[in-house]
Amino acid sequence: MERIPGQTGHLLLNEEGAVLASSGDLENDEKSAVIIMGLMNLSSYVDKTAFPEEGFKKLSITYDKHCYIICLSNRKVHVVKKTINGDNSNVAS
Amino acid sequence: MEKNLDRVMEEVVSQPGVFGCVFVDHQGLCLGAKGKASTESAGLIAAIAEQAAKLEPHSGAPIIALENDDKTCIIQRTGTITGAIYKNKHS
């Protein structure tokens, strides 16, 4: 996780939303963990007409200069907070 | 007002890759939907925008992107209105 370019923090949560590991800006950030778990629960019910497939693979929350990238792997939720540099769009990658 | 929104939605779905859009008010009520989008998820879209805004309450409204292999759902709130755009990734 530390090797991700522009990374300023990371969180590793289990399926219940408990913090398993954390670093940087997100160190022991249980408040963000709760909000992110809430978002993940909500996003699994988005428009079944447009997205009939089961759920989404990646969730990103983008601000002007930084973003959060969230994905589920091996029954764990991985969250990375990173800065956005120049024209390198994180939403499209 | 509805005519203006209708025109905007028409313009949005005519963009390359876009196959649907939904607009929602601050209460989660649907203002309009175009393309392959259901009005039923209006409340959910407003809830997602509200939940994401809690992450950094002082940083302004973020753009939320939900992605799977071939489609993306992009959500952003502007003022009291939340918009969701559904896009195909490979088009």
N, CA and C atoms of all chains as a GROMACS GRO file, in nm:
protein
  552
    1MET      N    1   0.083  -0.120   0.000
    1MET     CA    2   0.000   0.000   0.000
    1MET      C    3   0.087   0.127   0.000
    2GLU      N    4   0.197   0.122   0.075
    2GLU     CA    5   0.284   0.240   0.089
    2GLU      C    6   0.350   0.278  -0.043
    3ARG      N    7   0.354   0.181  -0.135
    3ARG     CA    8   0.425   0.207  -0.261
    3ARG      C    9   0.336   0.274  -0.366
    4ILE      N   10   0.206   0.288  -0.336
    4ILE     CA   11   0.116   0.350  -0.434
    4ILE      C   12   0.153   0.498  -0.450
    5PRO      N   13   0.179   0.543  -0.573
    5PRO     CA   14   0.220   0.683  -0.591
    5PRO      C   15   0.113   0.782  -0.543
    6GLY      N   16   0.154   0.880  -0.466
    6GLY     CA   17   0.062   0.983  -0.418
    6GLY      C   18  -0.022   0.941  -0.299
    7GLN      N   19   0.000   0.821  -0.250
    7GLN     CA   20  -0.079   0.768  -0.138
    7GLN      C   21  -0.050   0.846  -0.010
    8THR      N   22  -0.158   0.892   0.058
    8THR     CA   23  -0.136   0.965   0.184
    8THR      C   24  -0.197   0.892   0.303
    9GLY      N   25  -0.266   0.783   0.277
    9GLY     CA   26  -0.321   0.706   0.387
    9GLY      C   27  -0.393   0.583   0.338
   10HIS      N   28  -0.402   0.481   0.422
   10HIS     CA   29  -0.480   0.364   0.382
   10HIS      C   30  -0.552   0.301   0.500
   11LEU      N   31  -0.659   0.229   0.469
   11LEU     CA   32  -0.740   0.162   0.570
   11LEU      C   33  -0.769   0.021   0.520
   12LEU      N   34  -0.764  -0.074   0.608
   12LEU     CA   35  -0.805  -0.210   0.574
   12LEU      C   36  -0.914  -0.248   0.674
   13LEU      N   37  -1.032  -0.279   0.621
   13LEU     CA   38  -1.147  -0.310   0.707
   13LEU      C   39  -1.194  -0.453   0.680
   14ASN      N   40  -1.255  -0.514   0.780
   14ASN     CA   41  -1.318  -0.643   0.753
   14ASN      C   42  -1.462  -0.618   0.709
   15GLU      N   43  -1.535  -0.726   0.682
   15GLU     CA   44  -1.670  -0.710   0.628
   15GLU      C   45  -1.766  -0.640   0.724
   16GLU      N   46  -1.733  -0.643   0.851
   16GLU     CA   47  -1.819  -0.575   0.951
   16GLU      C   48  -1.783  -0.427   0.964
   17GLY      N   49  -1.672  -0.387   0.904
   17GLY     CA   50  -1.631  -0.247   0.910
   17GLY      C   51  -1.528  -0.219   1.019
   18ALA      N   52  -1.479  -0.324   1.085
   18ALA     CA   53  -1.377  -0.302   1.188
   18ALA      C   54  -1.241  -0.276   1.123
   19VAL      N   55  -1.164  -0.185   1.181
   19VAL     CA   56  -1.034  -0.149   1.124
   19VAL      C   57  -0.932  -0.258   1.157
   20LEU      N   58  -0.875  -0.318   1.052
   20LEU     CA   59  -0.774  -0.423   1.070
   20LEU      C   60  -0.634  -0.363   1.061
   21ALA      N   61  -0.618  -0.265   0.975
   21ALA     CA   62  -0.490  -0.197   0.960
   21ALA      C   63  -0.515  -0.057   0.907
   22SER      N   64  -0.425   0.033   0.937
   22SER     CA   65  -0.440   0.170   0.888
   22SER      C   66  -0.306   0.241   0.888
   23SER      N   67  -0.297   0.348   0.810
   23SER     CA   68  -0.174   0.426   0.810
   23SER      C   69  -0.200   0.567   0.759
   24GLY      N   70  -0.104   0.656   0.778
   24GLY     CA   71  -0.109   0.793   0.726
   24GLY      C   72  -0.231   0.871   0.772
   25ASP      N   73  -0.292   0.943   0.678
   25ASP     CA   74  -0.408   1.028   0.708
   25ASP      C   75  -0.524   0.950   0.767
   26LEU      N   76  -0.532   0.822   0.734
   26LEU     CA   77  -0.646   0.742   0.779
   26LEU      C   78  -0.613   0.656   0.901
   27GLU      N   79  -0.505   0.684   0.968
   27GLU     CA   80  -0.464   0.605   1.084
   27GLU      C   81  -0.574   0.607   1.192
   28ASN      N   82  -0.619   0.488   1.227
   28ASN     CA   83  -0.726   0.468   1.327
   28ASN      C   84  -0.851   0.554   1.301
   29ASP      N   85  -0.878   0.578   1.176
   29ASP     CA   86  -0.990   0.666   1.139
   29ASP      C   87  -1.120   0.585   1.133
   30GLU      N   88  -1.176   0.560   1.250
   30GLU     CA   89  -1.298   0.479   1.257
   30GLU      C   90  -1.419   0.554   1.203
   31LYS      N   91  -1.416   0.685   1.212
   31LYS     CA   92  -1.528   0.766   1.162
   31LYS      C   93  -1.541   0.747   1.010
   32SER      N   94  -1.428   0.757   0.940
   32SER     CA   95  -1.430   0.736   0.794
   32SER      C   96  -1.469   0.592   0.762
   33ALA      N   97  -1.423   0.498   0.846
   33ALA     CA   98  -1.455   0.357   0.823
   33ALA      C   99  -1.606   0.334   0.826
   34VAL      N  100  -1.673   0.396   0.922
   34VAL     CA  101  -1.819   0.380   0.935
   34VAL      C  102  -1.889   0.441   0.812
   35ILE      N  103  -1.844   0.560   0.771
   35ILE     CA  104  -1.904   0.627   0.655
   35ILE      C  105  -1.884   0.543   0.529
   36ILE      N  106  -1.764   0.490   0.511
   36ILE     CA  107  -1.733   0.410   0.392
   36ILE      C  108  -1.815   0.281   0.390
   37MET      N  109  -1.832   0.217   0.505
   37MET     CA  110  -1.914   0.094   0.510
   37MET      C  111  -2.059   0.128   0.474
   38GLY      N  112  -2.107   0.244   0.521
   38GLY     CA  113  -2.242   0.290   0.488
   38GLY      C  114  -2.257   0.308   0.338
   39LEU      N  115  -2.154   0.367   0.277
   39LEU     CA  116  -2.155   0.388   0.131
   39LEU      C  117  -2.156   0.257   0.055
   40MET      N  118  -2.077   0.160   0.102
   40MET     CA  119  -2.069   0.030   0.035
   40MET      C  120  -2.204  -0.040   0.041
   41ASN      N  121  -2.269  -0.031   0.159
   41ASN     CA  122  -2.400  -0.094   0.172
   41ASN      C  123  -2.502  -0.030   0.078
   42LEU      N  124  -2.499   0.103   0.069
   42LEU     CA  125  -2.593   0.173  -0.019
   42LEU      C  126  -2.568   0.139  -0.166
   43SER      N  127  -2.439   0.134  -0.203
   43SER     CA  128  -2.406   0.118  -0.345
   43SER      C  129  -2.444  -0.018  -0.401
   44SER      N  130  -2.467  -0.116  -0.314
   44SER     CA  131  -2.504  -0.249  -0.367
   44SER      C  132  -2.648  -0.253  -0.418
   45TYR      N  133  -2.725  -0.145  -0.394
   45TYR     CA  134  -2.865  -0.147  -0.440
   45TYR      C  135  -2.892  -0.050  -0.554
   46VAL      N  136  -2.788   0.008  -0.613
   46VAL     CA  137  -2.808   0.108  -0.718
   46VAL      C  138  -2.871   0.046  -0.843
   47ASP      N  139  -2.966   0.118  -0.897
   47ASP     CA  140  -3.035   0.089  -1.023
   47ASP      C  141  -3.013  -0.048  -1.087
   48LYS      N  142  -3.105  -0.139  -1.061
   48LYS     CA  143  -3.092  -0.274  -1.115
   48LYS      C  144  -3.127  -0.281  -1.264
   49THR      N  145  -3.194  -0.178  -1.316
   49THR     CA  146  -3.224  -0.176  -1.460
   49THR      C  147  -3.096  -0.146  -1.537
   50ALA      N  148  -3.021  -0.047  -1.488
   50ALA     CA  149  -2.900  -0.006  -1.559
   50ALA      C  150  -2.782  -0.097  -1.526
   51PHE      N  151  -2.779  -0.151  -1.404
   51PHE     CA  152  -2.666  -0.234  -1.360
   51PHE      C  153  -2.718  -0.368  -1.307
   52PRO      N  154  -2.762  -0.456  -1.398
   52PRO     CA  155  -2.819  -0.583  -1.352
   52PRO      C  156  -2.716  -0.677  -1.289
   53GLU      N  157  -2.587  -0.652  -1.319
   53GLU     CA  158  -2.482  -0.736  -1.262
   53GLU      C  159  -2.478  -0.717  -1.110
   54GLU      N  160  -2.421  -0.815  -1.043
   54GLU     CA  161  -2.413  -0.811  -0.897
   54GLU      C  162  -2.307  -0.710  -0.850
   55GLY      N  163  -2.350  -0.597  -0.799
   55GLY     CA  164  -2.261  -0.499  -0.734
   55GLY      C  165  -2.156  -0.432  -0.822
   56PHE      N  166  -2.072  -0.351  -0.757
   56PHE     CA  167  -1.966  -0.278  -0.826
   56PHE      C  168  -1.830  -0.328  -0.776
   57LYS      N  169  -1.727  -0.304  -0.857
   57LYS     CA  170  -1.594  -0.353  -0.819
   57LYS      C  171  -1.510  -0.245  -0.754
   58LYS      N  172  -1.536  -0.121  -0.790
   58LYS     CA  173  -1.452  -0.012  -0.738
   58LYS      C  174  -1.539   0.110  -0.709
   59LEU      N  175  -1.509   0.173  -0.598
   59LEU     CA  176  -1.582   0.294  -0.560
   59LEU      C  177  -1.479   0.403  -0.539
   60SER      N  178  -1.496   0.516  -0.606
   60SER     CA  179  -1.401   0.625  -0.580
   60SER      C  180  -1.475   0.753  -0.545
   61ILE      N  181  -1.417   0.827  -0.452
   61ILE     CA  182  -1.475   0.953  -0.407
   61ILE      C  183  -1.369   1.059  -0.436
   62THR      N  184  -1.398   1.146  -0.530
   62THR     CA  185  -1.296   1.239  -0.579
   62THR      C  186  -1.325   1.383  -0.537
   63TYR      N  187  -1.229   1.446  -0.473
   63TYR     CA  188  -1.234   1.588  -0.439
   63TYR      C  189  -1.140   1.661  -0.537
   64ASP      N  190  -1.125   1.794  -0.518
   64ASP     CA  191  -1.043   1.871  -0.612
   64ASP      C  192  -0.899   1.820  -0.620
   65LYS      N  193  -0.839   1.795  -0.502
   65LYS     CA  194  -0.696   1.764  -0.502
   65LYS      C  195  -0.662   1.625  -0.449
   66HIS      N  196  -0.761   1.553  -0.400
   66HIS     CA  197  -0.733   1.418  -0.351
   66HIS      C  198  -0.855   1.329  -0.372
   67CYS      N  199  -0.834   1.200  -0.355
   67CYS     CA  200  -0.947   1.109  -0.371
   67CYS      C  201  -0.931   0.986  -0.282
   68TYR      N  202  -1.040   0.916  -0.264
   68TYR     CA  203  -1.042   0.789  -0.191
   68TYR      C  204  -1.079   0.681  -0.291
   69ILE      N  205  -1.003   0.575  -0.294
   69ILE     CA  206  -1.036   0.462  -0.382
   69ILE      C  207  -1.067   0.344  -0.290
   70ILE      N  208  -1.183   0.282  -0.312
   70ILE     CA  209  -1.228   0.174  -0.224
   70ILE      C  210  -1.259   0.051  -0.308
   71CYS      N  211  -1.209  -0.064  -0.265
   71CYS     CA  212  -1.250  -0.186  -0.332
   71CYS      C  213  -1.252  -0.303  -0.235
   72LEU      N  214  -1.327  -0.404  -0.273
   72LEU     CA  215  -1.345  -0.521  -0.188
   72LEU      C  216  -1.262  -0.635  -0.246
   73SER      N  217  -1.177  -0.694  -0.165
   73SER     CA  218  -1.097  -0.807  -0.212
   73SER      C  219  -1.071  -0.902  -0.096
   74ASN      N  220  -1.087  -1.030  -0.122
   74ASN     CA  221  -1.062  -1.133  -0.021
   74ASN      C  222  -1.140  -1.103   0.108
   75ARG      N  223  -1.265  -1.065   0.091
   75ARG     CA  224  -1.359  -1.034   0.200
   75ARG      C  225  -1.309  -0.922   0.292
   76LYS      N  226  -1.223  -0.839   0.237
   76LYS     CA  227  -1.175  -0.723   0.312
   76LYS      C  228  -1.194  -0.597   0.227
   77VAL      N  229  -1.218  -0.485   0.296
   77VAL     CA  230  -1.236  -0.359   0.225
   77VAL      C  231  -1.105  -0.282   0.229
   78HIS      N  232  -1.054  -0.250   0.111
   78HIS     CA  233  -0.929  -0.174   0.102
   78HIS      C  234  -0.961  -0.029   0.065
   79VAL      N  235  -0.911   0.064   0.143
   79VAL     CA  236  -0.934   0.206   0.116
   79VAL      C  237  -0.799   0.274   0.102
   80VAL      N  238  -0.780   0.349  -0.004
   80VAL     CA  239  -0.657   0.426  -0.021
   80VAL      C  240  -0.694   0.572  -0.043
   81LYS      N  241  -0.630   0.659   0.033
   81LYS     CA  242  -0.648   0.803   0.010
   81LYS      C  243  -0.524   0.850  -0.064
   82LYS      N  244  -0.541   0.920  -0.175
   82LYS     CA  245  -0.425   0.966  -0.250
   82LYS      C  246  -0.447   1.104  -0.309
   83THR      N  247  -0.337   1.171  -0.337
   83THR     CA  248  -0.347   1.304  -0.398
   83THR      C  249  -0.359   1.288  -0.549
   84ILE      N  250  -0.425   1.385  -0.611
   84ILE     CA  251  -0.439   1.382  -0.755
   84ILE      C  252  -0.337   1.479  -0.813
   85ASN      N  253  -0.252   1.427  -0.900
   85ASN     CA  254  -0.151   1.518  -0.957
   85ASN      C  255  -0.179   1.549  -1.102
   86GLY      N  256  -0.194   1.678  -1.129
   86GLY     CA  257  -0.210   1.729  -1.266
   86GLY      C  258  -0.325   1.666  -1.341
   87ASP      N  259  -0.296   1.620  -1.462
   87ASP     CA  260  -0.401   1.568  -1.549
   87ASP      C  261  -0.421   1.417  -1.535
   88ASN      N  262  -0.353   1.357  -1.437
   88ASN     CA  263  -0.363   1.214  -1.417
   88ASN      C  264  -0.492   1.182  -1.342
   89SER      N  265  -0.600   1.161  -1.419
   89SER     CA  266  -0.731   1.140  -1.357
   89SER      C  267  -0.740   1.002  -1.295
   90ASN      N  268  -0.783   1.000  -1.168
   90ASN     CA  269  -0.795   0.873  -1.097
   90ASN      C  270  -0.930   0.806  -1.121
   91VAL      N  271  -1.028   0.887  -1.162
   91VAL     CA  272  -1.162   0.833  -1.184
   91VAL      C  273  -1.161   0.741  -1.306
   92ALA      N  274  -1.088   0.784  -1.409
   92ALA     CA  275  -1.090   0.709  -1.534
   92ALA      C  276  -0.997   0.588  -1.533
   93SER      N  277  -0.896   0.587  -1.445
   93SER     CA  278  -0.797   0.480  -1.450
   93SER      C  279  -0.849   0.348  -1.397
   94MET      N  280  -3.925   2.512  -1.590
   94MET     CA  281  -3.810   2.446  -1.525
   94MET      C  282  -3.794   2.303  -1.573
   95GLU      N  283  -3.910   2.235  -1.582
   95GLU     CA  284  -3.904   2.095  -1.628
   95GLU      C  285  -3.850   2.084  -1.770
   96LYS      N  286  -3.887   2.185  -1.850
   96LYS     CA  287  -3.842   2.185  -1.989
   96LYS      C  288  -3.691   2.200  -1.997
   97ASN      N  289  -3.637   2.289  -1.910
   97ASN     CA  290  -3.492   2.309  -1.905
   97ASN      C  291  -3.422   2.181  -1.864
   98LEU      N  292  -3.472   2.117  -1.759
   98LEU     CA  293  -3.412   1.993  -1.710
   98LEU      C  294  -3.419   1.884  -1.817
   99ASP      N  295  -3.533   1.880  -1.883
   99ASP     CA  296  -3.552   1.783  -1.990
   99ASP      C  297  -3.448   1.802  -2.100
  100ARG      N  298  -3.424   1.927  -2.132
  100ARG     CA  299  -3.326   1.959  -2.236
  100ARG      C  300  -3.185   1.916  -2.192
  101VAL      N  301  -3.154   1.945  -2.065
  101VAL     CA  302  -3.022   1.909  -2.012
  101VAL      C  303  -3.005   1.757  -2.013
  102MET      N  304  -3.109   1.686  -1.970
  102MET     CA  305  -3.101   1.538  -1.966
  102MET      C  306  -3.084   1.480  -2.106
  103GLU      N  307  -3.154   1.540  -2.200
  103GLU     CA  308  -3.144   1.498  -2.341
  103GLU      C  309  -3.000   1.514  -2.389
  104GLU      N  310  -2.940   1.628  -2.351
  104GLU     CA  311  -2.802   1.658  -2.389
  104GLU      C  312  -2.705   1.560  -2.324
  105VAL      N  313  -2.731   1.528  -2.196
  105VAL     CA  314  -2.643   1.437  -2.122
  105VAL      C  315  -2.643   1.298  -2.186
  106VAL      N  316  -2.760   1.244  -2.214
  106VAL     CA  317  -2.765   1.109  -2.270
  106VAL      C  318  -2.716   1.102  -2.416
  107SER      N  319  -2.703   1.219  -2.480
  107SER     CA  320  -2.652   1.217  -2.617
  107SER      C  321  -2.499   1.216  -2.621
  108GLN      N  322  -2.436   1.231  -2.504
  108GLN     CA  323  -2.289   1.228  -2.499
  108GLN      C  324  -2.238   1.086  -2.523
  109PRO      N  325  -2.118   1.073  -2.584
  109PRO     CA  326  -2.067   0.938  -2.611
  109PRO      C  327  -2.050   0.855  -2.485
  110GLY      N  328  -2.100   0.733  -2.489
  110GLY     CA  329  -2.084   0.641  -2.377
  110GLY      C  330  -2.194   0.650  -2.272
  111VAL      N  331  -2.267   0.759  -2.270
  111VAL     CA  332  -2.371   0.776  -2.167
  111VAL      C  333  -2.497   0.700  -2.208
  112PHE      N  334  -2.548   0.616  -2.119
  112PHE     CA  335  -2.671   0.544  -2.154
  112PHE      C  336  -2.788   0.574  -2.059
  113GLY      N  337  -2.765   0.663  -1.964
  113GLY     CA  338  -2.877   0.699  -1.876
  113GLY      C  339  -2.838   0.806  -1.777
  114CYS      N  340  -2.938   0.877  -1.725
  114CYS     CA  341  -2.911   0.975  -1.619
  114CYS      C  342  -3.036   0.995  -1.534
  115VAL      N  343  -3.012   1.029  -1.408
  115VAL     CA  344  -3.122   1.054  -1.314
  115VAL      C  345  -3.090   1.181  -1.237
  116PHE      N  346  -3.191   1.265  -1.215
  116PHE     CA  347  -3.173   1.385  -1.132
  116PHE      C  348  -3.270   1.380  -1.015
  117VAL      N  349  -3.215   1.416  -0.898
  117VAL     CA  350  -3.289   1.396  -0.773
  117VAL      C  351  -3.285   1.525  -0.691
  118ASP      N  352  -3.390   1.555  -0.617
  118ASP     CA  353  -3.385   1.674  -0.529
  118ASP      C  354  -3.328   1.636  -0.392
  119HIS      N  355  -3.318   1.734  -0.301
  119HIS     CA  356  -3.251   1.710  -0.173
  119HIS      C  357  -3.326   1.611  -0.083
  120GLN      N  358  -3.454   1.588  -0.112
  120GLN     CA  359  -3.531   1.493  -0.033
  120GLN      C  360  -3.522   1.351  -0.089
  121GLY      N  361  -3.455   1.337  -0.201
  121GLY     CA  362  -3.444   1.206  -0.263
  121GLY      C  363  -3.558   1.178  -0.360
  122LEU      N  364  -3.631   1.284  -0.396
  122LEU     CA  365  -3.742   1.264  -0.490
  122LEU      C  366  -3.690   1.284  -0.632
  123CYS      N  367  -3.739   1.202  -0.723
  123CYS     CA  368  -3.689   1.205  -0.860
  123CYS      C  369  -3.739   1.328  -0.935
  124LEU      N  370  -3.647   1.401  -0.997
  124LEU     CA  371  -3.684   1.517  -1.078
  124LEU      C  372  -3.698   1.476  -1.224
  125GLY      N  373  -3.625   1.372  -1.262
  125GLY     CA  374  -3.633   1.324  -1.399
  125GLY      C  375  -3.532   1.215  -1.426
  126ALA      N  376  -3.561   1.132  -1.523
  126ALA     CA  377  -3.467   1.027  -1.564
  126ALA      C  378  -3.477   1.010  -1.715
  127LYS      N  379  -3.365   0.980  -1.777
  127LYS     CA  380  -3.362   0.958  -1.923
  127LYS      C  381  -3.275   0.837  -1.954
  128GLY      N  382  -3.304   0.775  -2.064
  128GLY     CA  383  -3.224   0.660  -2.106
  128GLY      C  384  -3.258   0.537  -2.024
  129LYS      N  385  -3.160   0.446  -2.014
  129LYS     CA  386  -3.182   0.321  -1.942
  129LYS      C  387  -3.158   0.344  -1.793
  130ALA      N  388  -3.248   0.417  -1.730
  130ALA     CA  389  -3.233   0.448  -1.588
  130ALA      C  390  -3.371   0.441  -1.523
  131SER      N  391  -3.376   0.383  -1.404
  131SER     CA  392  -3.505   0.374  -1.338
  131SER      C  393  -3.519   0.486  -1.235
  132THR      N  394  -3.640   0.536  -1.221
  132THR     CA  395  -3.665   0.645  -1.125
  132THR      C  396  -3.664   0.593  -0.982
  133GLU      N  397  -3.671   0.460  -0.968
  133GLU     CA  398  -3.679   0.400  -0.834
  133GLU      C  399  -3.554   0.420  -0.750
  134SER      N  400  -3.438   0.436  -0.816
  134SER     CA  401  -3.315   0.449  -0.738
  134SER      C  402  -3.284   0.594  -0.700
  135ALA      N  403  -3.380   0.684  -0.723
  135ALA     CA  404  -3.360   0.826  -0.692
  135ALA      C  405  -3.320   0.848  -0.545
  136GLY      N  406  -3.394   0.788  -0.456
  136GLY     CA  407  -3.367   0.805  -0.312
  136GLY      C  408  -3.230   0.754  -0.275
  137LEU      N  409  -3.194   0.643  -0.336
  137LEU     CA  410  -3.065   0.581  -0.308
  137LEU      C  411  -2.949   0.669  -0.355
  138ILE      N  412  -2.967   0.731  -0.470
  138ILE     CA  413  -2.864   0.820  -0.526
  138ILE      C  414  -2.843   0.941  -0.434
  139ALA      N  415  -2.953   0.997  -0.386
  139ALA     CA  416  -2.943   1.110  -0.293
  139ALA      C  417  -2.874   1.066  -0.164
  140ALA      N  418  -2.907   0.944  -0.119
  140ALA     CA  419  -2.848   0.891   0.005
  140ALA      C  420  -2.698   0.869  -0.011
  141ILE      N  421  -2.656   0.821  -0.126
  141ILE     CA  422  -2.513   0.798  -0.152
  141ILE      C  423  -2.438   0.931  -0.152
  142ALA      N  424  -2.495   1.033  -0.218
  142ALA     CA  425  -2.431   1.165  -0.223
  142ALA      C  426  -2.420   1.224  -0.083
  143GLU      N  427  -2.524   1.205  -0.003
  143GLU     CA  428  -2.525   1.259   0.132
  143GLU      C  429  -2.423   1.188   0.221
  144GLN      N  430  -2.418   1.055   0.207
  144GLN     CA  431  -2.324   0.975   0.287
  144GLN      C  432  -2.180   1.012   0.252
  145ALA      N  433  -2.150   1.027   0.122
  145ALA     CA  434  -2.014   1.060   0.080
  145ALA      C  435  -1.973   1.199   0.127
  146ALA      N  436  -2.070   1.291   0.133
  146ALA     CA  437  -2.040   1.428   0.176
  146ALA      C  438  -1.998   1.432   0.323
  147LYS      N  439  -2.038   1.329   0.400
  147LYS     CA  440  -2.002   1.323   0.543
  147LYS      C  441  -1.854   1.295   0.564
  148LEU      N  442  -1.791   1.237   0.463
  148LEU     CA  443  -1.651   1.197   0.475
  148LEU      C  444  -1.562   1.318   0.502
  149GLU      N  445  -1.586   1.425   0.428
  149GLU     CA  446  -1.512   1.551   0.450
  149GLU      C  447  -1.611   1.666   0.439
  150PRO      N  448  -1.679   1.697   0.549
  150PRO     CA  449  -1.786   1.797   0.543
  150PRO      C  450  -1.740   1.937   0.501
  151HIS      N  451  -1.608   1.964   0.514
  151HIS     CA  452  -1.561   2.099   0.481
  151HIS      C  453  -1.497   2.109   0.343
  152SER      N  454  -1.498   1.999   0.268
  152SER     CA  455  -1.427   1.999   0.139
  152SER      C  456  -1.516   2.018   0.017
  153GLY      N  457  -1.644   2.046   0.036
  153GLY     CA  458  -1.732   2.060  -0.080
  153GLY      C  459  -1.777   1.925  -0.133
  154ALA      N  460  -1.867   1.928  -0.230
  154ALA     CA  461  -1.926   1.804  -0.278
  154ALA      C  462  -1.828   1.722  -0.362
  155PRO      N  463  -1.807   1.596  -0.326
  155PRO     CA  464  -1.717   1.512  -0.406
  155PRO      C  465  -1.789   1.448  -0.525
  156ILE      N  466  -1.712   1.393  -0.616
  156ILE     CA  467  -1.770   1.313  -0.725
  156ILE      C  468  -1.756   1.167  -0.684
  157ILE      N  469  -1.864   1.095  -0.686
  157ILE     CA  470  -1.862   0.954  -0.646
  157ILE      C  471  -1.873   0.870  -0.773
  158ALA      N  472  -1.780   0.778  -0.792
  158ALA     CA  473  -1.786   0.692  -0.910
  158ALA      C  474  -1.791   0.547  -0.867
  159LEU      N  475  -1.894   0.476  -0.913
  159LEU     CA  476  -1.908   0.334  -0.886
  159LEU      C  477  -1.878   0.262  -1.017
  160GLU      N  478  -1.785   0.169  -1.011
  160GLU     CA  479  -1.744   0.104  -1.137
  160GLU      C  480  -1.751  -0.047  -1.128
  161ASN      N  481  -1.793  -0.109  -1.239
  161ASN     CA  482  -1.769  -0.252  -1.254
  161ASN      C  483  -1.693  -0.270  -1.385
  162ASP      N  484  -1.688  -0.393  -1.439
  162ASP     CA  485  -1.602  -0.416  -1.555
  162ASP      C  486  -1.630  -0.324  -1.673
  163ASP      N  487  -1.758  -0.304  -1.705
  163ASP     CA  488  -1.787  -0.228  -1.826
  163ASP      C  489  -1.872  -0.103  -1.808
  164LYS      N  490  -1.918  -0.077  -1.686
  164LYS     CA  491  -2.004   0.040  -1.668
  164LYS      C  492  -1.960   0.125  -1.549
  165THR      N  493  -1.995   0.252  -1.553
  165THR     CA  494  -1.964   0.344  -1.443
  165THR      C  495  -2.088   0.424  -1.408
  166CYS      N  496  -2.108   0.446  -1.279
  166CYS     CA  497  -2.216   0.533  -1.233
  166CYS      C  498  -2.149   0.650  -1.161
  167ILE      N  499  -2.169   0.770  -1.212
  167ILE     CA  500  -2.105   0.889  -1.155
  167ILE      C  501  -2.211   0.976  -1.088
  168ILE      N  502  -2.187   1.007  -0.960
  168ILE     CA  503  -2.286   1.082  -0.883
  168ILE      C  504  -2.222   1.210  -0.829
  169GLN      N  505  -2.290   1.322  -0.845
  169GLN     CA  506  -2.242   1.445  -0.779
  169GLN      C  507  -2.359   1.533  -0.740
  170ARG      N  508  -2.345   1.595  -0.623
  170ARG     CA  509  -2.448   1.688  -0.577
  170ARG      C  510  -2.404   1.831  -0.606
  171THR      N  511  -2.494   1.912  -0.658
  171THR     CA  512  -2.468   2.056  -0.679
  171THR      C  513  -2.584   2.129  -0.614
  172GLY      N  514  -2.558   2.202  -0.508
  172GLY     CA  515  -2.665   2.270  -0.436
  172GLY      C  516  -2.762   2.169  -0.380
  173THR      N  517  -2.888   2.180  -0.417
  173THR     CA  518  -2.987   2.085  -0.362
  173THR      C  519  -3.013   1.970  -0.459
  174ILE      N  520  -2.953   1.977  -0.577
  174ILE     CA  521  -2.980   1.874  -0.679
  174ILE      C  522  -2.864   1.775  -0.690
  175THR      N  523  -2.898   1.648  -0.698
  175THR     CA  524  -2.797   1.544  -0.718
  175THR      C  525  -2.819   1.481  -0.855
  176GLY      N  526  -2.712   1.468  -0.929
  176GLY     CA  527  -2.722   1.407  -1.061
  176GLY      C  528  -2.645   1.277  -1.066
  177ALA      N  529  -2.698   1.178  -1.136
  177ALA     CA  530  -2.627   1.052  -1.156
  177ALA      C  531  -2.621   1.026  -1.305
  178ILE      N  532  -2.502   0.993  -1.354
  178ILE     CA  533  -2.484   0.964  -1.496
  178ILE      C  534  -2.432   0.822  -1.510
  179TYR      N  535  -2.496   0.743  -1.595
  179TYR     CA  536  -2.454   0.604  -1.618
  179TYR      C  537  -2.378   0.598  -1.751
  180LYS      N  538  -2.258   0.544  -1.744
  180LYS     CA  539  -2.175   0.539  -1.866
  180LYS      C  540  -2.122   0.400  -1.895
  181ASN      N  541  -2.106   0.372  -2.022
  181ASN     CA  542  -2.035   0.252  -2.063
  181ASN      C  543  -1.888   0.287  -2.070
  182LYS      N  544  -1.801   0.196  -2.023
  182LYS     CA  545  -1.658   0.228  -2.022
  182LYS      C  546  -1.596   0.220  -2.160
  183HIS      N  547  -1.637   0.118  -2.238
  183HIS     CA  548  -1.575   0.099  -2.369
  183HIS      C  549  -1.674   0.139  -2.477
  184SER      N  550  -1.659   0.262  -2.526
  184SER     CA  551  -1.750   0.303  -2.632
  184SER      C  552  -1.679   0.397  -2.728
   0.00000   0.00000   0.00000
